[in-house]
Amino acid sequence: MEQKKSEAIILRTKDFGESDRIVTFFSSLYGVLRGVAKGALRSSKRFVNSLAIFSLVDLEFTERRSSDLVWLDSCELVDGFPGIQTDYNLLLKASYMVEMTEILFPLNVPSPEMFKLLRFALGSISNGRNTEETMLIFQALAMKIGGFGINVSKCSLCGRPYKGKGRALFHPPSGSIVCLACEKESVLTPGMEPNTVHVLEQVQSPGLSLSNTLRFNEDIIRELKGVLMAHIEHRLGRKLKSAKYLQPANR
């Protein structure tokens, strides 16, 4: 079989037998794949220091006709994101990102856009840059890339355009905002001030530059957290196992 090369992020690993390791990775070209790293537990030169979870690597692998597992031929570390590896709180946040990525993009579903987002987000929190903002941007953009963007242009119930004046409510069943004339604000329909709606629109816009992240005030962070958690749980049909770890951190 033809050998393939791709930049990839290590999502999880598991020891297999006496010397091998099963590696799940998200590749920029082929999506999430699982492979066998032969001899990895014996510190083979092909894999030395490159299979830690959440690491960015250049990886070579060969597909197998009779198995869903690929053969990992070699792996070279590009960025180990050391800030994550040494901070338990950031490890939990990275785990949330990985869990969300695997739900939205299961095995063999490529998404270069999602790979770029995950690489940016891991690098951002590793470097200690605006951790809370990074997490919110990741959640909103990951859902949009996965086909579940939030419509903030108009009320999904009456169709009235939102012109940036007054509070808007988030309506999980429609994945859209609704106006105060159609619904009442509650835990099930959390509200957003115009600034929050505007930031959410910016985050989801095609022209967003990940290298120039937005700065959110505390009110925007609080409102977006409620909206995005409700949106993610409704659309994915579950509460992510790692969601309980997304607590405010010192920024």
C-alpha positions in Angstrom: 0.0 0.0 0.0 1.0 3.6 -0.6 2.7 5.4 2.3 0.9 8.6 3.3 2.2 11.7 5.1 0.2 14.3 7.1 0.5 16.7 9.9 -1.5 15.3 12.8 -2.5 15.9 16.4 -2.2 12.9 18.8 -5.6 12.5 20.4 -5.1 9.4 22.6 -2.8 6.4 23.0 -3.1 2.9 24.5 -0.4 0.3 25.1 -0.9 -2.9 23.0 1.0 -6.0 23.8 4.6 -5.9 25.1 6.0 -3.2 22.9 3.3 -1.7 20.6 1.0 1.3 21.0 -2.5 2.0 19.5 -2.6 5.7 18.5 -5.7 7.7 17.7 -4.8 10.9 15.7 -6.5 13.7 13.9 -4.7 14.3 10.6 -5.0 17.5 8.6 -5.6 15.5 5.3 -7.5 12.3 6.3 -9.4 13.1 9.5 -9.4 10.9 12.6 -7.5 7.6 12.2 -6.3 4.9 14.4 -2.9 3.2 14.0 -0.4 0.7 15.4 3.0 2.1 16.4 5.1 -1.1 16.3 7.9 -1.1 19.0 6.8 2.3 20.4 7.2 1.1 24.0 10.8 0.2 23.3 11.7 3.8 22.5 12.2 3.2 18.8 13.9 6.1 17.0 10.8 6.3 14.8 8.6 7.5 17.6 10.8 8.8 20.4 9.2 11.7 22.3 6.5 12.1 19.6 3.4 10.2 20.8 2.4 12.2 23.8 -1.3 13.1 23.7 -2.2 16.6 22.3 1.2 16.8 20.5 1.4 18.2 16.9 3.4 15.9 14.7 4.5 15.1 11.2 3.4 11.5 10.7 3.9 8.8 8.0 1.6 5.8 7.9 0.5 3.0 5.6 -3.1 1.7 5.3 -3.9 -2.0 5.8 -6.3 -3.8 3.5 -7.6 -6.2 6.2 -7.9 -3.7 9.1 -9.2 -0.3 10.1 -5.9 0.3 11.8 -3.1 1.8 9.8 0.6 1.1 10.3 2.5 4.1 11.8 5.8 4.2 10.0 7.4 7.2 11.6 6.4 10.3 13.7 8.3 13.5 14.2 7.4 16.0 16.9 6.5 19.5 15.7 5.1 21.0 18.9 4.5 19.2 22.2 2.5 22.2 23.6 4.4 22.0 26.8 2.1 24.5 28.6 -0.7 21.9 28.4 1.5 19.0 29.4 2.5 20.7 32.7 -0.9 22.2 33.7 -3.7 19.9 34.8 -6.4 22.5 34.2 -5.2 22.9 30.6 -5.1 19.2 30.1 -8.8 19.0 31.0 -9.6 21.8 28.6 -7.6 20.0 25.8 -9.5 16.8 26.6 -12.8 18.7 26.1 -11.5 19.9 22.7 -10.5 16.4 21.7 -13.8 14.9 22.8 -15.8 17.5 20.8 -13.6 17.0 17.8 -14.2 13.2 17.8 -17.9 13.6 18.1 -18.2 16.1 15.3 -15.7 14.4 13.1 -15.7 10.6 13.6 -13.2 8.2 11.9 -12.3 8.9 8.3 -14.1 12.3 8.0 -11.5 14.8 6.9 -11.8 18.5 7.8 -8.7 20.7 7.3 -10.7 23.6 8.7 -11.4 21.7 12.0 -7.7 20.6 12.2 -6.6 24.2 11.8 -9.0 25.3 14.6 -7.8 22.5 17.0 -4.2 23.2 16.3 -4.7 26.9 17.0 -6.7 26.3 20.2 -4.1 23.9 21.7 -1.3 26.3 20.9 -3.2 29.3 22.3 -4.0 27.7 25.7 -0.5 26.2 25.9 1.0 29.7 25.5 -1.4 31.1 28.1 -3.2 33.4 25.8 -6.8 34.3 26.7 -7.8 30.8 27.8 -11.5 31.5 28.3 -11.8 33.4 25.0 -10.0 30.6 23.2 -12.4 28.0 24.6 -15.5 30.0 23.6 -14.1 30.6 20.1 -13.3 26.9 19.8 -16.8 25.8 20.8 -18.6 28.2 18.5 -16.4 27.6 15.5 -16.2 23.8 15.9 -20.0 23.7 15.9 -20.2 25.9 12.8 -17.6 23.8 11.0 -19.6 20.7 11.9 -22.7 22.3 10.4 -24.3 23.6 13.5 -23.7 27.4 13.4 -26.0 29.7 15.4 -28.2 32.0 13.3 -28.1 35.5 14.8 -29.6 37.3 11.9 -33.3 37.1 12.8 -35.9 35.6 15.2 -36.5 32.0 14.2 -40.1 32.1 15.3 -41.5 35.3 13.8 -38.7 36.1 11.3 -38.1 39.6 12.5 -34.5 40.7 11.7 -32.3 41.4 14.6 -30.9 44.9 14.3 -28.6 44.9 17.3 -30.9 46.6 19.8 -32.2 45.0 23.0 -31.6 41.5 24.4 -31.9 38.5 22.2 -32.7 35.0 23.4 -31.1 31.8 22.3 -33.5 29.0 21.2 -31.8 25.6 21.3 -34.4 23.7 19.2 -33.9 26.0 16.3 -30.2 26.8 16.9 -31.1 30.4 16.5 -32.0 33.6 18.3 -35.5 34.6 19.1 -37.0 37.9 20.2 -38.6 38.8 23.6 -42.0 39.1 21.9 -41.9 35.4 21.1 -40.2 33.9 24.1 -39.4 34.7 27.7 -35.8 34.6 29.0 -35.1 31.5 31.2 -32.5 28.8 31.8 -33.8 27.0 28.7 -33.7 30.2 26.6 -30.7 32.2 27.9 -30.4 35.8 26.9 -27.7 37.9 25.3 -27.0 41.6 25.2 -26.3 43.1 21.8 -22.5 43.1 22.3 -22.6 39.3 23.0 -24.7 38.7 19.8 -22.2 40.9 17.9 -19.2 38.9 19.2 -20.9 35.6 18.4 -21.5 36.8 14.9 -17.9 37.9 14.5 -16.6 34.5 15.8 -18.7 32.7 13.2 -17.8 35.0 10.4 -15.8 33.5 7.4 -13.2 36.3 7.7 -12.2 35.6 11.3 -8.5 35.5 11.8 -7.6 33.0 14.5 -4.3 34.8 15.0 -6.1 37.9 16.1 -8.5 36.6 18.8 -11.2 38.8 20.1 -11.3 40.2 23.7 -14.4 39.5 25.7 -15.5 41.2 28.8 -16.9 39.2 31.8 -20.5 39.7 30.8 -19.9 38.4 27.2 -18.0 35.4 28.6 -20.8 34.5 31.0 -23.5 34.8 28.4 -21.7 32.9 25.7 -20.8 30.1 28.1 -24.5 29.6 28.8 -25.6 29.8 25.1 -22.8 27.6 23.8 -23.3 24.9 26.4 -27.0 24.8 25.7 -26.4 24.7 21.9 -23.8 21.9 22.1 -25.8 19.7 24.4 -29.0 20.1 22.3 -27.3 19.5 18.9 -25.0 16.7 19.9 -27.7 15.1 22.0 -25.5 14.6 25.0 -23.5 16.3 27.6 -19.8 16.0 26.9 -18.0 13.9 29.6 -15.3 16.6 30.0 -17.7 19.5 30.1 -17.8 19.5 33.9 -14.1 20.6 33.8 -14.7 23.8 32.0 -14.6 26.1 35.0 -13.3 29.7 35.0 -9.6 30.0 35.1 -7.3 32.8 36.1 -6.4 34.6 33.0 
